[in-house]
Amino acid sequence: MADVAIAYVVGARPNFVKTAPVVRALRHRLPDARHLVINTGQHYDPEMAEIFFEELELPAPAYELGVGSGAHGAQTAKALERIEEVLLAERPAAVLVPGDVNSTLAGALAAAKLGIPVGHIESGLRSFDRTMPEEINRLLTDQLSEWLFTHSPEALVNLEREGIPAGRVHLVGNTMIDTLHAIRPRVEHSDVHARLGVEPGSYCLVTLHRPALVDGPLLPRALAALERLAATLPVVFPMHPRTRARLGAALPTAPGLTITGPIGYVDFLALELRARCVVTDSGGVQEETTSLGVPCFTLRANPERPVTITQGTNRLLGLAPEEIDRVPALLAEAEGRPAPPQPEGWDGHAAERLADVLVRDLARRAGA
């Protein structure tokens, strides 16, 4: 398969984490193929993108599309146009798209319109909330995909309900957890705690960035609740650029509250690993804390990763910042409980199973 090209469309930092082990597995299985990483540049801040390529040892992108930020329609359209140009020039045998951001949908749509089969990494997740742009991206990408690679059993139920043929669906596991396993030794040797002046095991790690929480009146309420929490449990808050922009100059300065800029993935995982707990609105953080066995409290109304609740360490607080006040009591209540078992396929080998499926099917197509 020396003349085969496989394209990987990424654009935001969770994409890099999910895709890195897939690129490694397929480069190993298909060493003579061309492996083309296409970075749309949806996350264009070096702290949000470039450092991830370095830390995850992703190959340098073959294409940097420079899409940048913008309204959903404009950003998706710009990515669609630029991805299409690349696919017309390269004509890959398959296009792999991870996750649920605008770049995901743009990559799937560009490939499908050109008759190039699409593989969706992390297929079948549903929040059942169509006010979330990510939900629309998930639904449409799954309908366009030839290979739907799922990471937990409930995704299979969702796809069956939506009429996706079972032969297109493959339960391979969680490629994000593959990355966590691969870099765990580096995580354990991080000196981020010393640099931030925080004691391992003594703090709550916080991430907040979704529009429902940070683009309106809930953000001041969340910050007030975090200030109250910091009075009894130190809070470390690496602030997403979106959240920082909403606050302007009005950064809270309460005792016990440490606010930083974005942090590299290795250091962030080190903070997760040694946290007393995590408060988040991030889907990926829910998964990582489940794998690491760290208590997680999620400020979301509709989780698309229920396996982190039913089989993990995650507890849903709803879209209610005042619920943060309950965190100390909830931690005390859970003290001493054994860590739950890992969900199926969260074992560090999901990308290998994905590669098995893709290589087999590409070989069959080539021989047809």
URBEL-V929720 format. One record per residue. N is the residue number from 0. RES is the residue in one small letter. SS is DSSP state (~ for helix, > for strand, _ for the rest). D_CENTER is the distance of its C-alpha to the mean C-alpha in Angstrom with 1 decimal. Layout:
n;res;ss;d_center
N;RES;SS;D_CENTER
N;RES;SS;D_CENTER
//
This chain:
n;res;ss;d_center
0;m;_;30.7
1;a;_;31.4
2;d;_;31.3
3;v;_;27.9
4;a;>;24.9
5;i;>;21.3
6;a;>;19.0
7;y;>;15.3
8;v;>;14.0
9;v;>;11.2
10;g;_;11.2
11;a;_;8.5
12;r;~;7.1
13;p;~;3.4
14;n;~;6.0
15;f;~;8.2
16;v;~;6.8
17;k;~;6.7
18;t;~;9.9
19;a;~;11.9
20;p;~;13.3
21;v;~;14.1
22;v;~;16.1
23;r;~;17.8
24;a;~;18.8
25;l;~;20.1
26;r;~;21.9
27;h;~;23.6
28;r;~;24.6
29;l;_;25.6
30;p;_;26.9
31;d;_;29.2
32;a;_;26.7
33;r;>;25.2
34;h;>;21.5
35;l;>;20.4
36;v;>;17.2
37;i;>;17.2
38;n;>;15.5
39;t;_;16.0
40;g;_;15.7
41;q;_;13.9
42;h;_;12.9
43;y;_;16.3
44;d;_;16.9
45;p;_;17.5
46;e;_;15.9
47;m;_;12.6
48;a;_;12.9
49;e;~;15.9
50;i;~;15.6
51;f;~;12.4
52;f;~;14.6
53;e;~;17.2
54;e;~;15.5
55;l;~;13.7
56;e;_;17.0
57;l;_;15.7
58;p;_;18.9
59;a;_;19.8
60;p;_;18.9
61;a;_;21.9
62;y;>;21.3
63;e;>;20.2
64;l;_;20.5
65;g;_;20.4
66;v;_;19.3
67;g;_;18.4
68;s;_;18.0
69;g;_;20.1
70;a;_;20.6
71;h;~;18.4
72;g;~;21.3
73;a;~;22.3
74;q;~;19.0
75;t;~;18.4
76;a;~;22.0
77;k;~;22.0
78;a;~;19.0
79;l;~;20.8
80;e;~;24.1
81;r;~;23.0
82;i;~;21.0
83;e;~;24.0
84;e;~;26.3
85;v;~;24.4
86;l;~;24.5
87;l;~;28.1
88;a;~;29.0
89;e;~;27.1
90;r;_;27.3
91;p;_;24.7
92;a;_;25.2
93;a;>;21.6
94;v;>;18.5
95;l;>;15.1
96;v;>;12.2
97;p;>;8.6
98;g;_;6.6
99;d;_;8.6
100;v;_;9.4
101;n;~;13.1
102;s;~;13.1
103;t;~;11.9
104;l;~;14.9
105;a;~;17.1
106;g;~;16.7
107;a;~;17.5
108;l;~;20.3
109;a;~;21.8
110;a;~;21.9
111;a;~;23.3
112;k;~;26.0
113;l;_;27.1
114;g;_;27.3
115;i;_;24.6
116;p;_;22.7
117;v;>;19.0
118;g;>;16.5
119;h;>;13.4
120;i;>;10.7
121;e;_;9.2
122;s;_;12.3
123;g;_;14.1
124;l;_;11.9
125;r;_;14.1
126;s;_;14.7
127;f;_;18.2
128;d;_;18.1
129;r;_;18.9
130;t;_;19.1
131;m;_;15.4
132;p;~;14.8
133;e;~;11.5
134;e;~;13.8
135;i;~;16.3
136;n;~;13.9
137;r;~;12.9
138;l;~;16.6
139;l;~;18.0
140;t;~;15.8
141;d;~;16.7
142;q;~;20.3
143;l;~;20.4
144;s;_;19.0
145;e;_;21.4
146;w;>;19.1
147;l;>;16.6
148;f;>;14.7
149;t;>;13.7
150;h;_;12.3
151;s;_;14.5
152;p;~;18.0
153;e;~;17.7
154;a;~;15.9
155;l;~;19.2
156;v;~;21.1
157;n;~;19.3
158;l;~;19.8
159;e;~;23.4
160;r;~;24.1
161;e;_;23.1
162;g;_;25.5
163;i;_;23.3
164;p;_;25.7
165;a;~;24.9
166;g;~;25.6
167;r;~;22.5
168;v;>;20.1
169;h;>;19.2
170;l;>;17.7
171;v;_;16.4
172;g;_;13.9
173;n;_;10.5
174;t;~;9.9
175;m;~;7.2
176;i;~;10.3
177;d;~;12.5
178;t;~;11.2
179;l;~;11.9
180;h;~;15.3
181;a;~;16.1
182;i;~;16.0
183;r;~;17.2
184;p;~;20.7
185;r;~;19.7
186;v;~;17.8
187;e;~;21.0
188;h;_;23.1
189;s;_;21.4
190;d;_;23.9
191;v;~;21.7
192;h;~;23.5
193;a;~;26.8
194;r;~;25.7
195;l;~;24.7
196;g;_;27.6
197;v;_;25.9
198;e;_;27.0
199;p;_;24.5
200;g;_;24.3
201;s;_;25.8
202;y;>;23.2
203;c;>;20.5
204;l;>;17.2
205;v;>;15.9
206;t;>;13.0
207;l;_;13.8
208;h;_;12.8
209;r;_;12.8
210;p;~;16.1
211;a;~;17.6
212;l;~;17.8
213;v;~;18.4
214;d;_;20.4
215;g;_;23.4
216;p;_;25.6
217;l;~;23.1
218;l;~;22.0
219;p;~;25.5
220;r;~;25.7
221;a;~;22.4
222;l;~;23.8
223;a;~;27.1
224;a;~;25.7
225;l;~;23.9
226;e;~;27.2
227;r;~;29.0
228;l;~;26.6
229;a;~;27.1
230;a;_;30.8
231;t;_;30.3
232;l;_;27.0
233;p;>;25.8
234;v;>;22.6
235;v;>;20.4
236;f;>;18.3
237;p;>;16.4
238;m;_;16.6
239;h;_;14.2
240;p;~;16.6
241;r;~;16.4
242;t;~;17.6
243;r;~;20.1
244;a;~;21.5
245;r;~;22.2
246;l;~;24.1
247;g;_;26.2
248;a;_;28.7
249;a;_;28.5
250;l;_;26.5
251;p;_;27.4
252;t;_;29.4
253;a;_;30.0
254;p;_;31.2
255;g;_;28.5
256;l;>;25.6
257;t;>;24.0
258;i;>;22.0
259;t;>;20.5
260;g;_;18.8
261;p;_;15.3
262;i;_;15.1
263;g;_;14.2
264;y;~;11.6
265;v;~;14.5
266;d;~;16.2
267;f;~;13.4
268;l;~;13.0
269;a;~;16.8
270;l;~;17.0
271;e;~;14.8
272;l;~;17.0
273;r;_;20.2
274;a;_;19.5
275;r;_;21.9
276;c;>;19.2
277;v;>;16.0
278;v;>;16.0
279;t;>;12.9
280;d;_;11.7
281;s;_;7.9
282;g;~;6.4
283;g;~;4.3
284;v;~;7.7
285;q;~;9.6
286;e;~;8.7
287;e;~;9.5
288;t;~;12.6
289;t;~;13.7
290;s;~;13.8
291;l;~;15.6
292;g;_;17.9
293;v;_;17.4
294;p;_;18.4
295;c;>;15.8
296;f;>;17.0
297;t;>;14.9
298;l;_;16.3
299;r;_;15.5
300;a;_;18.2
301;n;_;16.4
302;p;_;13.6
303;e;_;12.0
304;r;_;11.4
305;p;_;15.0
306;v;~;15.2
307;t;~;13.8
308;i;~;16.9
309;t;~;19.4
310;q;_;18.7
311;g;_;16.8
312;t;_;17.4
313;n;>;15.9
314;r;>;18.4
315;l;>;18.1
316;l;_;20.1
317;g;_;19.9
318;l;_;19.9
319;a;_;22.7
320;p;~;22.6
321;e;~;25.9
322;e;~;24.4
323;i;~;23.2
324;d;~;26.9
325;r;~;26.7
326;v;~;24.3
327;p;~;27.1
328;a;~;29.0
329;l;~;26.1
330;l;~;25.5
331;a;~;29.2
332;e;~;29.2
333;a;~;26.6
334;e;_;28.4
335;g;_;29.4
336;r;_;27.5
337;p;_;26.3
338;a;_;22.6
339;p;_;21.5
340;p;_;21.2
341;q;_;18.0
342;p;_;16.8
343;e;_;18.1
344;g;_;16.5
345;w;_;14.4
346;d;_;17.0
347;g;_;15.7
348;h;_;17.2
349;a;~;15.0
350;a;~;15.0
351;e;~;18.8
352;r;~;19.2
353;l;~;17.3
354;a;~;19.6
355;d;~;22.6
356;v;~;22.1
357;l;~;21.6
358;v;~;24.4
359;r;~;26.8
360;d;~;26.3
361;l;~;26.6
362;a;~;29.8
363;r;~;31.2
364;r;~;30.6
365;a;~;32.3
366;g;~;35.2
367;a;_;35.7
//
